[in-house]
Amino acid sequence: MNNFDNPTFQEANGIRRDGISDIPNFEAVVNSEKKEERIKATPEQCEHEDKKLEIFADVIGDCEYYISGGLAVELEKRKIEHVHDDIDIIVFEDELERLKKKLLSKGFNFEKNKNTHDYDSKQITNENTNKVISDSPHIGIFVYKKSKENNTAEQLNEDGSINKKFPLDYFDTEKQMVEYNQNKLCIADLRLVLGLKMISERPKDAKDIKKIKESLIAKYHNKKTLSEEMEKLKVISQENIKTQAISDIRNIVAPRCRRIGY
């Protein structure tokens, strides 16, 4: 059976469709990426993933951060099963400079991504060669801004406009700290991870939606509470799709307007 035709994938796809009815061209994405499957890591690869997390925990120190993506889902269960190309973290704007100093002091670079408000950081041998140390984690840094007025956390575009936003109560370091191999790591709230994956078009994210829902069912013993949280996420995701669409249009139109003198 093709992985993209199995019941698990179809249910995850259904969860996405229930929440996001107007995702464009999702079937085209699925059909064009049928070979994109997550292969379980070997014991040696799992050991390497553990080492990267150990280095990460030492480097990041007491900065406020939230590990996101599929890695957060696995850390929630205290079990790494796949190879992760990078460690994606969410960091608030007012914590960015302190994080940068910590990374640079540990031999990591700190590079801004083109046309975004995000950063990449890798450990290098020295500034002259800029050669990346292979055993070290690649850290993807996604910058959010706290809006206490709106009680939201907002991811920003390069021009400072909002790309997406989530409730501020999804961010609580005390509640979201987990211990993994004697390292204390702060993972993103699973509602946030689910909200991010619900607006993605990658097939592997549709599979993760299924895993996250299972974890949320275990967490929210009250089915009514879980149902309310899912309904809230659907509304948030719809709003984020609209916000991103406006942002995409702005990114296309603005350069053209500048070229013709507007």
Summary of the structure (lengths in Angstrom):
residues: 262
radius of gyration: 19.1
end to end distance: 54.8
largest distance: 58.8
contacts: 742
relative contact order: 0.15
helix: 49%
strand: 19%
